[in-house]
Amino acid sequence: MNPIVAKVAVSTIKESRHLRIQPFNQYRRRFNLRPFTSFTELTGDEEMARELEEMYGDIDALEFYPGLLLEKTRSGAIFGESMVEMGAPFSLKGLLGNPICSPEYWKPSTFGGKTGFDIVNTASLEKLVCLNCKRCPYVAFHVPPPDLDHQKDARKPSSEL
């Protein structure tokens, strides 16, 4: 592991302990995800599961940050279920709430000139993912229909963020 990455991981775990962050499975429960029952189920790797068992003793003692990073990825995906379900909605809300998305900032000078502005204007979710991953997985994004407010039904789950 890169020494800088290791330093960040160690400091994140120390800070999480200081802040008394709840264990990984508690967050899974809070986000309506089924808690893992074993380290093997979490990682899909017997050797890693044995090491985690030695360190933590019980899957319900696993810390949040290591859980996020060690969770096996879904088939054809780059992140585990927890990272996507817990992180994606908040990431998107942060993006959409950023002032750079407002008309006052949406001009070439904000992006370093015409070249930068052209890059931003031709960007796509697929390009963002594929330019930052070793392989290019299937990338999709769902936008609710414009008349969603008129279709609200308390019995149906919302696709709104």
Backbone as JSON, one array per atom type, in Angstrom:
{
  "sequence": "MNPIVAKVAVSTIKESRHLRIQPFNQYRRRFNLRPFTSFTELTGDEEMARELEEMYGDIDALEFYPGLLLEKTRSGAIFGESMVEMGAPFSLKGLLGNPICSPEYWKPSTFGGKTGFDIVNTASLEKLVCLNCKRCPYVAFHVPPPDLDHQKDARKPSSEL",
  "N": [[0.85, -1.18, 0.0], [0.49, 2.22, -0.76], [2.45, 4.55, 1.04], [1.36, 7.07, 1.7], [-1.37, 6.72, 1.34], [-1.78, 4.77, 3.27], [-1.2, 6.26, 5.57], [-3.32, 8.09, 5.55], [-5.47, 6.31, 5.84], [-4.95, 5.21, 8.4], [-5.1, 7.53, 10.01], [-7.76, 8.22, 9.54], [-9.14, 6.05, 10.66], [-8.32, 6.33, 13.34], [-9.45, 8.84, 13.95], [-12.15, 8.22, 13.58], [-12.52, 6.45, 15.68], [-12.06, 8.18, 17.82], [-14.24, 9.88, 17.5], [-16.19, 8.12, 18.03], [-17.57, 6.65, 16.06], [-20.19, 4.65, 14.83], [-20.28, 1.02, 14.43], [-19.73, -0.68, 11.27], [-21.86, -2.46, 10.42], [-24.0, -1.32, 11.81], [-24.46, 1.03, 10.4], [-25.23, -0.1, 7.99], [-27.67, -1.24, 8.75], [-29.07, 1.11, 9.41], [-29.33, 2.26, 6.9], [-31.11, 0.6, 5.76], [-30.01, -1.77, 4.77], [-29.11, -5.19, 4.6], [-27.42, -6.5, 7.36], [-24.06, -7.76, 7.44], [-23.18, -11.15, 8.13], [-20.85, -12.46, 8.48], [-17.25, -12.22, 8.13], [-16.31, -13.34, 5.82], [-18.52, -13.25, 4.15], [-18.68, -10.48, 3.89], [-16.2, -9.76, 2.58], [-15.65, -11.73, 0.66], [-13.33, -13.1, 0.53], [-11.38, -15.55, 1.81], [-8.88, -15.55, 3.22], [-8.49, -12.83, 3.92], [-10.77, -12.55, 5.46], [-10.16, -14.22, 7.63], [-8.05, -12.76, 8.8], [-9.39, -10.4, 9.52], [-11.21, -11.46, 11.32], [-9.46, -12.2, 13.34], [-8.55, -9.67, 14.13], [-10.91, -8.18, 14.82], [-12.75, -9.94, 15.96], [-15.6, -10.19, 15.89], [-18.09, -9.75, 13.43], [-19.87, -7.67, 13.86], [-18.38, -5.86, 15.21], [-16.76, -4.63, 13.45], [-15.24, -1.74, 12.14], [-16.53, 1.3, 10.65], [-15.14, 2.66, 8.44], [-13.06, 0.78, 7.52], [-14.86, -1.26, 6.83], [-16.34, -0.15, 4.68], [-14.3, 0.05, 2.75], [-13.37, -2.57, 2.48], [-15.47, -4.14, 1.71], [-16.75, -6.48, -0.57], [-16.97, -5.93, -4.09], [-19.85, -5.43, -6.13], [-20.99, -7.54, -8.8], [-19.42, -6.65, -11.75], [-19.14, -4.04, -10.91], [-17.56, -1.12, -9.38], [-17.57, -0.41, -6.76], [-18.62, -1.46, -3.46], [-21.87, -2.48, -2.24], [-22.63, -0.94, 0.04], [-21.09, 1.44, -0.11], [-22.16, 2.61, -2.4], [-24.94, 2.82, -1.8], [-24.93, 4.32, 0.57], [-23.25, 6.5, 0.08], [-23.56, 7.64, -2.55], [-26.08, 9.16, -2.92], [-25.62, 11.42, -1.26], [-23.31, 12.48, -2.34], [-24.19, 13.29, -4.84], [-26.12, 15.2, -4.1], [-24.43, 17.1, -2.96], [-22.97, 17.88, -5.19], [-24.98, 18.99, -6.83], [-25.73, 21.11, -5.25], [-23.65, 22.83, -5.37], [-22.18, 26.01, -5.95], [-20.91, 26.33, -8.4], [-22.5, 25.27, -10.28], [-24.36, 27.16, -10.85], [-25.84, 29.74, -12.97], [-24.3, 32.12, -12.93], [-21.68, 31.31, -12.58], [-21.25, 29.61, -14.67], [-19.37, 29.73, -17.08], [-16.68, 30.24, -19.47], [-14.36, 31.36, -18.13], [-14.49, 30.41, -15.51], [-13.62, 27.83, -15.72], [-11.01, 27.9, -16.54], [-10.74, 28.91, -19.11], [-11.56, 28.62, -22.69], [-10.83, 25.97, -23.51], [-10.97, 24.4, -21.13], [-13.67, 24.84, -20.53], [-14.9, 23.66, -22.74], [-14.21, 20.99, -22.26], [-15.68, 20.49, -19.92], [-18.27, 20.94, -20.87], [-18.6, 18.82, -22.63], [-18.48, 16.66, -21.08], [-19.4, 13.56, -19.51], [-21.24, 11.29, -17.42], [-20.37, 8.7, -17.85], [-17.81, 9.16, -19.05], [-16.53, 10.4, -16.86], [-16.42, 8.31, -14.95], [-15.08, 6.27, -16.43], [-12.63, 7.42, -17.15], [-11.37, 7.45, -14.76], [-11.03, 4.95, -13.75], [-9.66, 1.6, -13.78], [-10.84, -0.14, -15.57], [-13.63, 0.12, -17.81], [-16.7, 0.21, -16.61], [-20.25, -0.57, -17.04], [-22.22, 2.32, -17.12], [-24.82, 4.18, -15.77], [-27.59, 6.46, -15.35], [-30.46, 7.55, -13.73], [-33.09, 9.72, -14.42], [-35.78, 11.2, -12.91], [-39.15, 11.5, -14.25], [-40.36, 14.67, -15.56], [-42.93, 15.32, -14.63], [-43.15, 14.2, -12.12], [-43.92, 15.2, -9.59], [-46.67, 15.35, -9.83], [-47.37, 12.75, -9.88], [-47.04, 11.64, -7.44], [-47.26, 9.16, -4.98], [-47.94, 7.91, -1.94], [-47.56, 5.26, -1.35], [-45.68, 4.24, -3.07], [-42.15, 3.79, -3.58], [-39.86, 6.51, -3.64], [-37.96, 7.85, -6.34], [-36.56, 10.04, -6.14], [-33.83, 12.14, -5.09]],
  "CA": [[0.0, 0.0, 0.0], [1.21, 3.48, -0.81], [2.58, 5.09, 2.4], [0.46, 8.21, 1.91], [-2.71, 6.14, 1.5], [-1.78, 4.1, 4.59], [-1.26, 7.31, 6.59], [-4.69, 8.61, 5.55], [-6.32, 5.26, 6.4], [-4.71, 5.13, 9.85], [-5.65, 8.72, 10.67], [-9.22, 8.15, 9.45], [-9.6, 5.08, 11.67], [-8.12, 6.95, 14.66], [-10.46, 9.9, 14.11], [-13.44, 7.54, 13.73], [-12.57, 5.94, 17.06], [-12.19, 9.35, 18.69], [-15.62, 10.37, 17.37], [-17.05, 7.0, 18.41], [-18.42, 6.29, 14.92], [-20.82, 3.34, 15.0], [-19.73, -0.03, 13.58], [-20.17, -0.78, 9.88], [-23.18, -3.08, 10.31], [-25.01, -0.38, 12.3], [-24.79, 1.91, 9.27], [-25.99, -0.9, 7.03], [-29.04, -1.31, 9.28], [-29.66, 2.45, 9.31], [-29.64, 2.51, 5.5], [-31.98, -0.5, 5.34], [-29.25, -2.83, 4.11], [-28.97, -6.35, 5.47], [-26.09, -6.56, 7.96], [-23.27, -8.95, 7.13], [-23.14, -12.11, 9.24], [-19.49, -12.98, 8.61], [-16.23, -11.48, 7.39], [-16.23, -13.95, 4.48], [-19.63, -12.66, 3.38], [-18.3, -9.08, 3.63], [-15.08, -9.59, 1.66], [-15.56, -12.74, -0.38], [-11.93, -13.57, 0.52], [-11.17, -16.33, 3.04], [-7.67, -15.11, 3.95], [-8.78, -11.52, 4.52], [-11.78, -12.79, 6.49], [-9.47, -14.75, 8.83], [-7.31, -11.65, 9.42], [-10.37, -9.52, 10.15], [-11.73, -12.2, 12.48], [-8.43, -12.07, 14.38], [-8.48, -8.27, 14.6], [-12.16, -7.65, 15.37], [-13.45, -10.97, 16.72], [-17.0, -10.32, 15.51], [-18.43, -8.88, 12.3], [-20.57, -6.48, 14.36], [-17.39, -4.93, 15.8], [-16.0, -4.02, 12.35], [-15.39, -0.29, 12.05], [-17.19, 1.81, 9.45], [-14.24, 2.94, 7.32], [-12.56, -0.47, 6.93], [-15.98, -1.98, 6.22], [-16.6, 0.44, 3.36], [-13.21, -0.23, 1.81], [-13.12, -4.0, 2.31], [-16.65, -4.84, 1.2], [-16.58, -6.95, -1.95], [-17.75, -5.17, -5.06], [-20.9, -6.17, -6.81], [-20.57, -8.01, -10.11], [-19.29, -5.61, -12.77], [-19.14, -2.71, -10.3], [-16.27, -0.7, -8.81], [-17.76, -0.21, -5.33], [-19.55, -2.35, -2.79], [-23.24, -2.0, -2.07], [-22.72, 0.09, 1.08], [-20.51, 2.69, -0.62], [-23.11, 3.18, -3.34], [-26.2, 3.16, -1.14], [-24.74, 5.35, 1.6], [-22.5, 7.66, -0.38], [-23.96, 8.26, -3.82], [-27.07, 10.24, -2.82], [-25.04, 12.61, -0.64], [-22.36, 13.03, -3.3], [-24.97, 13.98, -5.86], [-26.7, 16.41, -3.49], [-23.34, 18.07, -2.83], [-22.67, 18.37, -6.53], [-26.07, 19.85, -7.3], [-25.8, 22.29, -4.4], [-22.42, 23.59, -5.54], [-22.42, 27.25, -6.7], [-20.34, 26.26, -9.74], [-23.58, 24.86, -11.17], [-25.27, 28.28, -11.07], [-25.58, 30.46, -14.21], [-23.26, 33.14, -12.78], [-20.37, 30.67, -12.66], [-21.18, 28.73, -15.84], [-18.75, 30.48, -18.18], [-15.32, 29.75, -19.72], [-13.34, 31.8, -17.17], [-14.57, 29.56, -14.32], [-12.96, 26.56, -16.01], [-9.66, 28.13, -17.08], [-10.78, 29.32, -20.51], [-12.38, 27.87, -23.63], [-10.5, 24.54, -23.52], [-11.57, 23.8, -19.94], [-15.12, 24.92, -20.65], [-15.27, 22.63, -23.71], [-14.1, 19.68, -21.58], [-16.82, 20.38, -19.0], [-19.51, 20.86, -21.65], [-18.7, 17.53, -23.32], [-18.31, 15.61, -20.07], [-20.54, 12.68, -19.24], [-21.03, 10.42, -16.26], [-19.56, 7.58, -18.33], [-16.42, 9.63, -19.18], [-16.01, 10.62, -15.52], [-16.09, 7.01, -14.35], [-14.13, 5.51, -17.24], [-11.31, 8.06, -17.12], [-10.81, 7.34, -13.42], [-11.04, 3.53, -13.35], [-8.81, 0.73, -14.6], [-11.66, -0.64, -16.66], [-14.81, 0.96, -17.99], [-17.93, -0.56, -16.38], [-21.5, 0.02, -17.51], [-22.56, 3.48, -16.31], [-26.17, 4.66, -16.08], [-28.14, 7.43, -14.42], [-31.9, 7.67, -13.92], [-33.67, 11.03, -14.12], [-37.24, 11.05, -12.78], [-39.89, 12.29, -15.24], [-40.66, 16.04, -15.1], [-44.22, 15.42, -13.94], [-43.08, 13.33, -10.95], [-44.68, 15.78, -8.48], [-48.09, 15.07, -10.03], [-47.57, 11.31, -9.79], [-46.66, 11.17, -6.1], [-48.13, 8.18, -4.34], [-47.25, 7.58, -0.69], [-47.28, 3.83, -1.28], [-44.58, 3.89, -3.97], [-40.87, 4.38, -3.18], [-39.46, 7.65, -4.44], [-36.65, 7.78, -6.99], [-35.99, 11.36, -5.91], [-32.7, 12.15, -4.15]],
  "C": [[0.89, 1.24, 0.0], [1.26, 4.08, 0.6], [1.64, 6.26, 2.69], [-0.97, 7.71, 2.13], [-2.82, 5.48, 2.87], [-1.91, 5.13, 5.71], [-2.69, 7.88, 6.69], [-5.64, 7.59, 6.19], [-6.18, 5.19, 7.92], [-5.32, 6.34, 10.55], [-7.18, 8.73, 10.62], [-9.79, 7.19, 10.49], [-9.45, 5.67, 13.08], [-9.19, 8.01, 14.93], [-11.85, 9.29, 14.31], [-13.6, 6.99, 15.14], [-12.77, 7.08, 18.05], [-13.63, 9.87, 18.68], [-16.66, 9.31, 17.72], [-18.07, 6.69, 17.31], [-18.94, 4.86, 15.13], [-20.17, 2.3, 14.08], [-20.42, -0.09, 12.2], [-21.59, -1.36, 9.76], [-24.3, -2.19, 10.84], [-25.43, 0.57, 11.19], [-25.59, 1.15, 8.22], [-27.45, -1.0, 7.49], [-29.76, 0.03, 9.09], [-30.08, 2.79, 7.88], [-30.48, 1.38, 4.88], [-31.28, -1.54, 4.47], [-29.11, -3.98, 5.09], [-27.56, -6.37, 6.05], [-25.37, -7.84, 7.55], [-23.23, -9.85, 8.36], [-21.76, -12.7, 9.43], [-18.52, -12.12, 7.8], [-16.07, -12.05, 5.98], [-17.33, -13.39, 3.6], [-19.29, -11.22, 2.99], [-17.28, -8.98, 2.5], [-15.08, -10.54, 0.48], [-14.18, -13.37, -0.47], [-11.64, -14.24, 1.86], [-9.99, -15.83, 3.87], [-7.91, -13.77, 4.65], [-9.79, -11.68, 5.66], [-11.14, -13.31, 7.77], [-8.73, -13.63, 9.56], [-8.27, -10.69, 10.14], [-10.97, -10.16, 11.4], [-10.76, -12.09, 13.65], [-8.43, -10.67, 14.99], [-9.73, -7.85, 15.36], [-12.95, -8.66, 16.21], [-14.87, -11.23, 16.26], [-17.31, -9.33, 14.4], [-19.13, -7.61, 12.77], [-19.64, -5.49, 15.06], [-16.59, -4.22, 14.71], [-16.29, -2.53, 12.24], [-15.92, 0.13, 10.68], [-16.24, 1.95, 8.27], [-13.64, 1.67, 6.72], [-13.67, -1.28, 6.25], [-16.3, -1.47, 4.83], [-15.56, 0.02, 2.34], [-13.02, -1.71, 1.53], [-14.32, -4.78, 1.78], [-16.43, -5.24, -0.25], [-17.47, -6.13, -2.87], [-18.82, -6.06, -5.66], [-20.39, -6.56, -8.19], [-20.56, -6.86, -11.12], [-19.25, -4.2, -12.22], [-17.77, -2.38, -9.72], [-16.36, -0.47, -7.31], [-18.68, -1.28, -4.77], [-20.9, -1.68, -2.62], [-23.33, -0.85, -1.07], [-22.22, 1.44, 0.6], [-21.52, 3.38, -1.54], [-24.36, 3.67, -2.62], [-26.05, 4.28, -0.11], [-24.14, 6.63, 1.04], [-23.04, 8.38, -1.59], [-25.0, 9.37, -3.67], [-26.5, 11.54, -2.25], [-24.03, 13.28, -1.57], [-23.1, 13.84, -4.35], [-25.6, 15.25, -5.31], [-25.64, 17.5, -3.35], [-22.99, 18.69, -4.16], [-23.72, 19.37, -6.99], [-26.21, 21.12, -6.48], [-24.59, 23.2, -4.53], [-22.67, 24.84, -6.38], [-21.87, 27.21, -8.13], [-21.4, 25.84, -10.76], [-24.55, 26.01, -11.47], [-24.88, 29.04, -12.34], [-24.45, 31.5, -14.11], [-21.85, 32.57, -12.95], [-20.18, 29.87, -13.95], [-20.69, 29.51, -17.06], [-17.3, 30.0, -18.32], [-14.3, 30.13, -18.65], [-13.34, 30.96, -15.89], [-13.74, 28.29, -14.49], [-11.61, 26.73, -16.7], [-9.62, 28.52, -18.54], [-11.62, 28.38, -21.37], [-12.11, 26.37, -23.59], [-11.14, 23.83, -22.32], [-13.08, 23.76, -20.01], [-15.63, 23.87, -21.64], [-15.22, 21.23, -23.08], [-15.32, 19.46, -20.69], [-18.12, 20.2, -19.78], [-19.68, 19.54, -22.4], [-18.55, 16.36, -22.36], [-19.59, 14.78, -19.95], [-20.21, 11.86, -18.01], [-20.13, 9.25, -16.66], [-18.09, 7.99, -18.46], [-15.79, 9.82, -17.8], [-15.57, 9.31, -14.88], [-14.97, 6.33, -15.12], [-12.73, 6.13, -17.27], [-10.63, 7.92, -15.76], [-10.8, 5.91, -12.88], [-10.13, 2.73, -14.27], [-9.58, 0.16, -15.78], [-12.93, 0.2, -16.71], [-16.09, 0.13, -17.81], [-19.14, 0.12, -17.02], [-21.87, 1.16, -16.56], [-23.94, 3.98, -16.74], [-26.63, 5.62, -14.99], [-29.62, 7.58, -14.74], [-32.36, 9.07, -13.53], [-35.19, 10.84, -14.04], [-37.96, 11.91, -13.82], [-40.26, 13.66, -14.68], [-41.96, 16.15, -14.31], [-44.29, 14.54, -12.7], [-43.93, 13.87, -9.8], [-46.17, 15.47, -8.59], [-48.41, 13.59, -9.86], [-47.31, 10.77, -8.39], [-47.73, 10.25, -5.52], [-47.38, 7.71, -3.11], [-46.89, 6.11, -0.59], [-46.11, 3.4, -2.15], [-43.28, 4.51, -3.46], [-40.5, 5.5, -4.14], [-38.1, 7.41, -5.08], [-35.93, 9.12, -6.87], [-34.84, 11.28, -4.91], [-33.05, 12.88, -2.9]]
}
